Amino acid sequence: MRRLPPLNQLKAFESAGRLGSFKAAASELCVSEAAISQHIRSLEGYLGAPLFIRTYSGVLLTDSGSKFTLSLTKALDSMAEATAKFKHSELEGALRVSVAPSLGSRWLLPRLELFKQAYPDIVVELIITPSIVRLGADADLAIRHGSGTWKDAEATLLKNEILVPVASKTLLGKKRIRSPDKLLDYPLLSAINRKQEWQHWLISQGISISQEQQFVTFDNVGLALDAAIAGVGICLIDRDLVREDFKQKRLKIVLDQTVGGISSYYVVMARGGTPDPKVLAFKQWLISEATQENE
């Protein structure tokens, strides 16, 4: 068994010896100057010999301290190089990511180039599907929409939905809707499995829906948005998914009354086992992107 002093003592001494200053070492290692001094005194106690000569103007390495510094610098550089090589080998190859069509095409795809720049050796293979895939078998990681509780997955919140009603100028013309109840004069568009979101939004505005209310449902959110752009009706959608449509003036907010969604988006990984470093890197990048968007 190797008998070594604590790594923090070795790092503190190597930094101070290489830089010639306790203060500079403290700055490099983001600790106090007192901590550097204490680590070096402890190391000198372990070795049974002084490493520095303390003077009024600063510190000077002893001859043995100077030789020890050179040896430690080589050793720590070697450790850093080995770590970098390991990280590089772990952060390369294919990464299968499952995502729903609307979030995949409107939120994730425009950002993937940024991930590629940060991790050039990871090849992201998108599985764009509304179905829930088997984690580990069919995908390494997924973005799911729901409550955050799935038996097969460890879920981390990615982003909450902020629902707003949107429509095209083709539908509204020069009309301006000033109250939520006026939305009921138009066809309300939604994905077939998310029609309850309209009820959620309208109830939050103090409006009840009659059985005669006209809903137009589609297989997925993307088709509902395409219909809204074509002027078929008003679509209730997560605001983040239509930012580009606002910029391009394909859609506009009909009534700026935002309501939190019933569900949220989560990054999910398979339960158990040691997570793949590529999965962890992509997960952290996703969360960082979502956080920056809402700042």
Salt bridges, closest charged atoms under 4 A:
GLU14 OE2 - ARG18 NE 2.74
GLU28 OE1 - ARG18 NH2 2.84
GLU44 OE2 - ARG54 NH1 2.90
GLU81 OE2 - LYS85 NZ 3.41
GLU92 OE1 - HIS88 NE2 3.73
ASP121 OD2 - HIS88 ND1 3.30
ASP138 OD2 - ARG134 NE 2.97
ASP140 OD1 - ARG96 NH2 2.94
ASP152 OD1 - ARG144 NH1 3.20
GLU161 OE1 - HIS145 NE2 2.95
GLU161 OE2 - ARG194 NH2 2.51
GLU197 OE2 - ARG194 NH2 2.98
ASP238 OD2 - LYS159 NZ 2.54
ASP240 OD2 - LYS159 NZ 3.16
ASP240 OD1 - ARG243 NH2 2.66
ASP245 OD2 - ARG106 NH1 2.24
ASP245 OD1 - ARG250 NE 2.78
ASP276 OD2 - LYS278 NZ 3.02
GLU289 OE1 - ARG111 NE 3.58
GLU293 OE2 - ARG111 NH2 2.50
GLU293 OE2 - ARG243 NE 3.79
